[in-house]
């Protein structure tokens, strides 16, 4: 989708969620032809002409001033992430020609950093949510059914958004999957504004739209948000339920790359469960280095091949069937 069309849909979606009385306008009752504010009403509240706002919504005002965009954002009650998205769409950057077939890479220092976390899950995500590297505990927490070395092979890299909507294990992992799904889509919307027309991102969005009705519905809602600090409940098949705090850190020297770190409240049952998961993972990894015997297919994968966990915790990752997403208010 072109940036100007994206801008129009975004502004219309934000107008639709505001009632006239919410914006301080009189409501005369009766049926309105459009949900939310009309263009003329928004223009009046923003202090611009109806014609100018119409051109802005149609993507025909690429030189809109900060004052105009700030006024529109104020009337529409945009939050910080939505305001940044508005600016990205109203003033799109010229397409940047990237070198073809050059996959993203993790700097050695960043890789050493996430490995140093040990029992604390940590991973590196690329511009469009590809997993570029993870430590053993993050792999065990989020995707033990996948090959640990998959991030090292660009063509097979796990993608967080793809896992959220197309992988039943991931759906089962999150106790509040609908909330996490909305957050993921909102993050992709923000990225689409920052990287308009990028083939990799466009392809990912197209794949998810075709493969998941839930994604298509959420994408059409034009929610925008930056995945940052969050507390989530995980239902892990090996160690049970854990409540973990997730911090997302941007790497300023690596375009678009982010580090996710998940930790538990000190002294909590979740910390004990996370420590148990780290211990089981370490034991299975150690066993993998001392035996070459193949393991049955229902075991926990922690490296280049499947290996059984110790008898105290050796259960496989269970299969699950996707459930219909419940509609809940966004976080």
Secondary structure, 3 states (H helix, E strand, C coil): CCHHHHHHHHHHHHHHCCCHHHHCCCCCCCCCCCCCCCHHHHHHHHCCCHHHHHHHHCCCCCCCCHHHHHHHHHHHCCCHHHHHHHHHHHCCCCCCCCCCCCCCCCCHHHHHHHHHCCCCEEEEECCCCEEEEECHHHHHHHHCCCCHHHHHCHHHCCEHHHHHHHCHHHHHHECCHHHHHHHHHHHHHHHHHHCCCCHHHHHHHHHHHHHCHHHHHHHHCCCCCCCCCEEEEEEECCCEEEEEEEEEEECCCCCCCEEEEEEECCCCHHHHHHHHHHHHHHHHHHHHCCCCCCCCCCCCECCCCECCCCCCCCCCCCCCCCCCCCCCCCC
